[in-house]
Amino acid sequence: MEFFKILLYTIACILFGIYLVLRKRYSYWAERGILHDKPELIFGNMKELGRTKSAFKIVQDLYMKYKGKANYIGLYSYIQRALIVLDLELVKNVLIKDYEYFSTRGIYYNEKDDPISAHLFNLDYEKWRIMRIKLTPTFTSGKMKFMFPTVVDVATQLLDVMRDAHELDTSKTGSEFANIIARYAVDVIGSVVFGLSCNSLKDPGAEFRAMGEKGFRCRHIWLVHSFINSYPDLARKLGMKFYFDDVSEFFLRIVRETVTYREKTGTQRKDFLNLLIDLKNSDTADPMTMEQITAQTFVFFTAGFETSSCTLSFCLYELALNQMVQNKLREEIMEVLTRYEGKFTYEAMNEMKYMEKVLNETSRKHSIVPCSLRKAVKDYVIPNTNHVIEKGMNVVIPLDAIHHDPEYFPNPEVFDPERFSSTEVKKRHPMAFLPFGDGPRICIGIRFSKMTIMIGLVMILQNYRILPTIKTEVPIQYDIHKYMKSSRNGIYLKTEKIS
């Protein structure tokens, strides 16, 4: 009996200690006079996450609530603290002007126990800088031009799948396009990154796609995820991982087998993996390890297929609902291809300026990456204030909220590509539209992502008119359990063959 009394007393003391620590942690913004919503124990400001709201919806609501009242506000993401920037000039400072203070994203990685997490997107500044220099040559316009025919080949297979879906759609209720487009993106990136046929278009259950999608899921609940990002050094000492073991093992195996085969046979392919193999063998001072090669191929595969597939799916959704826009885009495609004697080339694609507007408007209305993250690497005094963003503080740039701010984009729920005419763009603050972020850590794969989407659009719209069905959601519902924007219930559209 005495033992249980001592045990209960000990547990009570521990719980009370945790309560005091959390109470102190949740007083941070109030003590500094920075506006914020009152936090709840354990949840902070995220109690509705995954219940009624997504993470980006929570941030968007806070943005609209406090915009005009402050240039920045505090946020408690469970036990993690962050500053949300509302003012575009301050956004510019964080991403570009004062980048040296915010040169890392502050996202957890563990090179030792979870090697695929140590990729370009996550790495801290010095490791990121070295890796970025090595990888930049992969994404030049010359490399994109070389990859162009490979992507077109996969898009041709996409048309075969669409033809089959069209012929099977006897009731004219349409097909679930998010799934079809995701398979296209997997096959494109698998071919260009690994030089492998992922076969996802022909086999919806292909392992590559399954592992790619699982690679976007955190193995921990949000509270634990918040802990490892708040205390990364401790989490590394505890051997905590971000990715599931089978995902790591799959990509490590694929890369190891492919690299070993190419080195033994002398096989050369002008793909992303081959560049990394060259770096591994030529840079004697700092050669890339197999784990580093896997991490970089992994992030380009997972991030590339998710952003490209979701953007293209949302674009087709908007074109189905806005037939005048679709007709105008198709007219541009046919006019440009006529000038190139019917040949679809890299140069022809780059002349499709209205398509660029359509893609920009899709990225504005459906911001696949809704927030850009930074972490202060040293104390930063916010200009014209006495507030300090302390070293180690997370900073959130609410991209999706900015893209839906009626001050910058009137009637933000209306799909209007002319928002991106040169005249309209000049009227806006340069930080009002940041689909790929900005500054030194802007997304390295912009060109490739756009090329994948544009090739898909050209091939589809040449052959089909995209139409809504009775199953098409208006407005579309987003998955509240995912950090990136994707449809919750699928995107149902139907096709009409163009002679």
Helices and strands as residue ranges (DSSP letters): H 2-25, H 28-31, H 55-66, E 72-77, E 80-85, H 88-92, I 93-97, G 99-101, G 115-117, H 125-135, G 136-139, H 141-168, E 175-176, H 177-189, I 190-194, H 207-214, H 222-230, H 232-237, H 245-265, H 272-282, H 290-321, H 323-339, H 346-350, H 353-365, E 372-375, E 380-381, E 388-389, E 394-397, H 399-403, G 417-420, H 422-427, H 446-463, E 464-468, E 492-497
